[in-house]
Amino acid sequence: MTIPEITPREAVQRQRAGALLLDVREPYEHATGMAEGALALPVGEVMRRIGEIAPDRSREILAICAHGPRSLRVAAALLQLGYTNVASVAGGTARWIEEGLPVTKPGGDEDFYDRYSRHLRLPEVGEAGQRKLEQSRVVLLGAGGLGSPAGFYLAAAGVGTLVIADDDVVERSNLQRQILHTDDRIGVSKLDSAAHTLHALNPRVNIEGLPERVTSSNVEALLDGADVVLDGADNFPVRYLLNDACVKLGIPLVYGAVQRFQGQVSVFDAGRQRGVAPCYRCLFPQPPAAADAPNCSEAGVLGVLPGVLGLLQATEVIKLLLGIGEPLIGRVLMFDALAMRFHETRLAPDPECPVCAAGRAFPGYIDYTAFCAAN
């Protein structure tokens, strides 16, 4: 069976002469533009609704999709149903737009549809998912090596509110890896520098800041209302504090750490999945000795390494916010930049974990600096 194909310009002429133009794409695809005057009827609904929409089977019907293949299939199905005057628009809506023919877009916020058009094309995201991202609140601990790439991509992705905690100022030695900052901002608060960069990238994103060191006394206020927390800390006391608070408050924590040429990422969600998902303490029941885990200023770090790990963290945050894919829960992903290899290790919840064991009450915050210094 040969299906007639016509150009978008021919479709416009026939539409003006009375032909019915059916846009058979899915609703999430309409955000990129829709042929003016077309009737939206997704492929899955064509067979069920076409009888009521076009009871006269001699009426000319033109099917259009994104690029052409789906509209050909719809046209073939309509012919089998007895419609006698059917055609497919070659090149679909993409060609229609390329040729400058009239289009309509969903009403209202044009910036939203233009800015996030590539997300809107993904069925796993679509408009509903993008709106969910805009309503989300993510806490970013640190605007440094991990927080910089993660912050860039979370802002670009359209996370509605980024809460950044950092009490430091920009130093020249930061610029080798902390890409939120620039040379002319040396001496400026990292919070102010990060907000300037992220607002320039996406003015839709709301940036809130805590210009203080995170402690037991302010951590819960910092995490209030957070959907996900991203750990970009550079010291063990804050990591343990953040873990314990997230377990207590039931907030997923996206962990990342880098050293020299290696890094690791995981997702800890023990607060919402007691006895099923592990926490940071299940990975490190005791902090390593200081000699075994020097920080970046002592041991150095390859400048691009935090970029790789920070982007992996941002990916996990977006997946958690959208509820898609398989998060790194119960898995630790390790990266070796020199070997260019990833390695994954399974991590089970510790049934004796003092913080996240099933049925165990929250033991309270401790002196995390003393805890880490004693081990």
C-alpha positions as CSV (number, residue, x, y, z in Angstrom):
1,M,0.0,0.0,0.0
2,T,1.5,3.3,-1.1
3,I,0.8,6.2,1.2
4,P,0.7,9.6,-0.5
5,E,3.2,12.1,0.9
6,I,3.0,15.8,0.6
7,T,5.2,18.7,1.5
8,P,4.3,21.0,4.5
9,R,3.5,23.8,2.0
10,E,1.1,21.6,0.2
11,A,-0.4,20.7,3.5
12,V,-1.1,24.3,4.3
13,Q,-2.9,24.8,0.9
14,R,-5.0,21.7,1.4
15,Q,-5.7,22.6,5.0
16,R,-7.0,26.0,3.8
17,A,-9.2,24.1,1.4
18,G,-10.8,22.2,4.2
19,A,-8.5,19.2,4.9
20,L,-8.2,18.0,8.5
21,L,-4.6,18.2,9.7
22,L,-3.9,15.7,12.5
23,D,-0.9,16.2,14.7
24,V,-0.3,12.6,15.9
25,R,2.6,13.3,18.3
26,E,2.5,12.9,22.0
27,P,1.5,15.9,24.2
28,Y,5.0,16.5,25.5
29,E,6.2,17.1,21.9
30,H,3.9,20.0,21.4
31,A,6.0,22.4,23.4
32,T,8.5,22.7,20.6
33,G,5.8,24.0,18.3
34,M,2.7,22.7,16.5
35,A,1.5,23.3,12.9
36,E,-1.0,26.1,13.1
37,G,-4.6,24.8,12.8
38,A,-3.6,21.2,13.5
39,L,-5.8,19.0,15.8
40,A,-3.7,17.2,18.4
41,L,-4.6,13.5,18.4
42,P,-1.8,11.2,19.7
43,V,-1.2,7.9,17.8
44,G,-2.7,5.9,20.6
45,E,-6.0,7.7,20.4
46,V,-6.4,7.9,16.6
47,M,-8.3,4.6,16.1
48,R,-10.5,5.3,19.1
49,R,-11.6,8.9,18.3
50,I,-11.3,9.4,14.6
51,G,-14.9,8.2,14.0
52,E,-16.3,11.0,16.1
53,I,-13.8,13.6,14.8
54,A,-14.2,12.8,11.1
55,P,-17.4,10.8,10.5
56,D,-17.3,11.5,6.8
57,R,-14.8,9.0,5.5
58,S,-14.4,10.9,2.3
59,R,-13.0,14.0,4.0
60,E,-9.3,14.7,3.3
61,I,-7.1,13.9,6.3
62,L,-3.5,14.9,6.6
63,A,-1.4,13.2,9.3
64,I,1.7,15.0,10.6
65,C,4.2,13.9,13.3
66,A,7.7,15.0,14.3
67,H,9.6,13.7,11.2
68,G,7.3,11.5,9.2
69,P,7.4,7.8,10.1
70,R,4.5,7.9,12.6
71,S,2.2,9.9,10.3
72,L,2.8,7.3,7.6
73,R,1.7,4.5,9.9
74,V,-1.4,6.5,10.9
75,A,-2.3,7.3,7.3
76,A,-2.0,3.6,6.5
77,A,-4.3,2.7,9.4
78,L,-6.8,5.3,8.3
79,L,-6.9,3.8,4.8
80,Q,-7.6,0.4,6.3
81,L,-10.5,1.9,8.2
82,G,-12.0,3.1,5.0
83,Y,-10.9,6.7,4.8
84,T,-10.4,7.3,1.1
85,N,-8.5,10.7,1.0
86,V,-5.5,10.4,3.3
87,A,-1.9,11.7,3.1
88,S,1.2,12.1,5.3
89,V,3.2,15.3,5.7
90,A,6.8,14.5,4.6
91,G,9.4,15.7,7.1
92,G,6.8,16.3,9.8
93,T,6.7,19.3,12.2
94,A,10.4,19.6,12.0
95,R,10.3,20.4,8.3
96,W,7.2,22.6,8.8
97,I,9.1,24.7,11.3
98,E,12.3,24.8,9.2
99,E,10.3,26.2,6.2
100,G,9.0,29.0,8.4
101,L,5.3,28.0,8.2
102,P,3.0,29.2,10.9
103,V,3.1,27.4,14.2
104,T,1.5,27.7,17.6
105,K,3.1,27.0,21.0
106,P,1.4,26.3,24.4
107,G,0.2,29.6,25.8
108,G,1.9,31.5,28.5
109,D,5.5,31.2,29.4
110,E,7.5,31.2,26.1
111,D,10.8,31.2,27.9
112,F,9.9,28.0,29.7
113,Y,9.2,26.2,26.4
114,D,12.2,27.5,24.6
115,R,14.7,27.1,27.4
116,Y,13.7,23.5,28.3
117,S,12.7,22.3,24.8
118,R,15.1,19.4,24.8
119,H,13.8,18.2,28.1
120,L,10.3,18.6,26.9
121,R,11.0,16.2,24.0
122,L,11.9,13.4,26.5
123,P,8.8,11.3,27.5
124,E,10.5,10.6,30.8
125,V,10.6,14.4,31.6
126,G,8.0,16.2,29.4
127,E,6.2,19.3,30.7
128,A,5.0,17.6,33.9
129,G,8.5,16.6,34.8
130,Q,9.9,20.0,34.0
131,R,7.3,21.7,36.1
132,K,8.3,19.3,38.9
133,L,11.9,20.3,38.6
134,E,10.9,24.0,38.8
135,Q,9.0,23.3,42.0
136,S,12.0,21.4,43.6
137,R,14.3,22.5,46.3
138,V,17.9,21.2,46.4
139,V,20.5,21.9,49.0
140,L,24.0,22.1,47.7
141,L,26.6,21.8,50.4
142,G,29.6,23.8,49.1
143,A,30.2,25.9,46.0
144,G,33.6,24.3,45.4
145,G,35.0,21.6,43.2
146,L,31.9,19.3,43.3
147,G,29.3,22.0,43.9
148,S,30.5,24.1,40.9
149,P,29.7,21.6,38.1
150,A,26.7,20.2,39.9
151,G,25.3,23.7,40.5
152,F,25.8,24.6,36.8
153,Y,23.8,21.7,35.5
154,L,21.1,21.7,38.2
155,A,20.5,25.4,37.4
156,A,20.6,24.7,33.6
157,A,18.2,21.8,34.1
158,G,15.7,24.1,35.8
159,V,15.7,23.1,39.4
160,G,13.6,25.8,41.0
161,T,15.5,26.6,44.1
162,L,19.2,25.9,44.9
163,V,20.1,26.5,48.5
164,I,23.9,26.8,48.7
165,A,25.9,26.6,52.0
166,D,29.4,27.9,51.8
167,D,31.3,30.3,54.2
168,D,34.4,30.7,52.1
169,V,35.7,33.3,49.7
170,V,37.2,32.7,46.2
171,E,40.9,32.1,46.1
172,R,43.1,31.9,43.0
173,S,43.9,28.2,43.8
174,N,40.2,27.4,43.5
175,L,40.0,28.4,39.8
176,Q,41.7,25.2,38.5
177,R,38.5,23.2,39.3
178,Q,35.8,25.5,40.9
179,I,34.3,26.7,37.6
180,L,31.5,28.8,39.2
181,H,34.1,31.4,40.0
182,T,36.3,33.7,37.9
183,D,39.6,35.5,38.3
184,D,38.0,38.9,38.8
185,R,36.1,37.5,41.9
186,I,39.1,36.6,44.0
187,G,38.3,37.6,47.5
188,V,34.5,37.6,46.9
189,S,32.2,35.4,48.8
190,K,31.7,32.1,47.0
191,L,28.0,32.4,47.6
192,D,27.8,35.7,45.8
193,S,30.0,34.5,43.0
194,A,28.0,31.3,42.6
195,A,24.7,33.2,42.6
196,H,26.0,35.7,40.0
197,T,27.1,32.8,37.7
198,L,24.0,30.7,38.1
199,H,21.6,33.6,37.6
200,A,23.5,34.6,34.4
201,L,22.9,31.1,33.1
202,N,19.3,30.7,34.2
203,P,17.5,33.7,35.7
204,R,14.5,31.5,36.5
205,V,16.4,29.7,39.3
206,N,16.1,31.0,42.8
207,I,19.4,31.0,44.7
208,E,19.4,31.0,48.5
209,G,22.5,31.0,50.6
210,L,23.9,30.1,54.0
211,P,27.2,32.0,54.4
212,E,28.1,30.0,57.6
213,R,29.8,26.8,58.5
214,V,27.2,24.0,58.7
215,T,26.8,22.8,62.3
216,S,24.4,20.7,64.4
217,S,22.6,24.0,65.4
218,N,21.8,25.1,61.8
219,V,21.8,22.0,59.7
220,E,18.0,21.3,60.1
221,A,17.1,24.9,59.2
222,L,19.4,24.5,56.1
223,L,17.6,21.3,55.0
224,D,14.1,22.5,55.8
225,G,11.9,21.7,52.8
226,A,14.7,20.1,50.7
227,D,13.7,17.4,48.3
228,V,17.3,16.2,47.8
229,V,20.7,17.2,49.3
230,L,23.9,17.2,47.4
231,D,27.1,16.6,49.4
232,G,30.0,18.7,48.1
233,A,31.7,18.9,51.5
234,D,35.5,18.6,51.8
235,N,35.7,17.3,55.3
236,F,34.5,14.3,57.3
237,P,32.8,16.0,60.2
238,V,30.4,17.8,57.9
239,R,29.7,14.6,55.9
240,Y,28.7,12.7,59.0
241,L,26.6,15.6,60.2
242,L,24.9,15.9,56.9
243,N,24.3,12.1,56.7
244,D,22.7,12.0,60.2
245,A,20.5,15.0,59.5
246,C,19.3,13.5,56.2
247,V,18.5,10.1,57.9
248,K,16.6,11.9,60.7
249,L,14.6,14.1,58.2
250,G,14.0,11.5,55.5
251,I,15.8,13.3,52.7
252,P,17.9,11.5,50.1
253,L,21.6,12.5,50.1
254,V,23.7,12.4,46.9
255,Y,27.3,11.8,48.1
256,G,30.5,12.6,46.2
257,A,34.2,12.7,47.1
258,V,37.4,13.2,45.1
259,Q,41.1,12.8,45.8
260,R,44.0,13.2,43.5
261,F,42.9,11.1,40.4
262,Q,40.0,9.2,41.9
263,G,36.5,9.8,43.1
264,Q,33.3,8.1,44.2
265,V,29.5,8.8,44.1
266,S,26.6,7.2,45.8
267,V,23.0,7.9,46.9
268,F,22.1,7.4,50.6
269,D,18.3,7.2,51.2
270,A,18.2,5.4,54.5
271,G,15.9,8.0,56.1
272,R,13.0,6.9,53.8
273,Q,14.1,3.3,53.4
274,R,15.2,2.1,56.8
275,G,16.8,-1.3,56.7
276,V,16.7,-1.3,52.9
277,A,19.0,1.5,51.8
278,P,22.3,2.3,53.5
279,C,23.6,5.6,54.8
280,Y,27.1,7.1,54.8
281,R,27.9,5.5,58.1
282,C,27.2,2.1,56.5
283,L,30.0,2.9,54.1
284,F,32.3,4.5,56.7
285,P,31.4,3.4,60.2
286,Q,34.5,5.1,61.4
287,P,36.3,8.0,59.6
288,P,39.7,7.1,58.2
289,A,42.8,8.4,59.8
290,A,43.8,11.9,58.6
291,A,47.0,10.5,57.0
292,D,44.9,8.1,54.9
293,A,42.5,10.8,53.6
294,P,44.2,14.1,53.1
295,N,42.1,16.9,51.6
296,C,42.7,18.5,48.2
297,S,44.9,21.2,49.6
298,E,47.2,18.6,51.0
299,A,47.2,15.9,48.4
300,G,46.1,17.8,45.3
301,V,43.4,16.9,42.8
302,L,43.2,16.7,39.0
303,G,41.2,19.8,38.0
304,V,38.8,18.0,35.8
305,L,38.0,15.2,38.3
306,P,35.5,17.1,40.4
307,G,33.8,18.0,37.1
308,V,33.2,14.3,36.3
309,L,32.0,13.5,39.8
310,G,29.9,16.6,40.2
311,L,28.0,15.9,37.0
312,L,27.3,12.4,38.1
313,Q,25.9,13.8,41.4
314,A,23.8,16.2,39.4
315,T,22.5,13.4,37.3
316,E,21.4,11.4,40.4
317,V,19.7,14.5,41.9
318,I,17.6,15.0,38.7
319,K,16.7,11.3,38.6
320,L,15.6,11.4,42.2
321,L,13.5,14.6,41.6
322,L,11.8,13.1,38.6
323,G,11.5,9.6,40.0
324,I,13.1,8.0,36.9
325,G,15.9,5.5,36.3
326,E,17.8,3.5,38.9
327,P,19.5,5.7,41.5
328,L,22.9,4.7,43.0
329,I,21.1,3.4,46.1
330,G,23.1,0.5,47.6
331,R,25.9,1.1,45.1
332,V,29.1,3.0,45.2
333,L,30.4,4.1,41.8
334,M,34.1,4.7,41.8
335,F,36.1,6.5,39.0
336,D,39.8,6.3,38.2
337,A,40.7,9.1,35.9
338,L,44.2,7.8,35.1
339,A,42.8,4.4,34.0
340,M,39.6,5.9,32.7
341,R,37.6,3.2,34.4
342,F,34.4,3.0,36.4
343,H,34.0,0.3,39.1
344,E,30.8,-0.3,41.0
345,T,30.6,-1.9,44.5
346,R,27.5,-3.0,46.2
347,L,26.7,-1.5,49.7
348,A,24.2,-3.2,52.0
349,P,22.7,-1.4,55.0
350,D,24.4,-2.2,58.3
351,P,21.8,-3.8,60.6
352,E,23.7,-2.4,63.5
353,C,24.2,1.1,62.1
354,P,23.9,3.5,65.1
355,V,21.9,6.0,62.9
356,C,19.9,4.2,60.2
357,A,19.2,0.7,61.5
358,A,15.6,-0.3,61.2
359,G,13.5,0.6,64.3
360,R,16.3,2.6,65.9
361,A,15.5,6.0,67.2
362,F,17.7,8.9,66.1
363,P,20.5,9.1,68.7
364,G,21.0,12.8,68.4
365,Y,23.8,14.9,67.0
366,I,27.3,14.5,68.3
367,D,30.5,16.5,68.4
368,Y,31.5,15.4,64.8
369,T,34.9,17.1,64.9
370,A,35.9,15.2,68.1
371,F,34.4,12.0,66.6
372,C,36.6,12.3,63.5
373,A,39.7,13.4,65.4
374,A,39.4,10.4,67.7
375,N,39.6,7.9,64.8
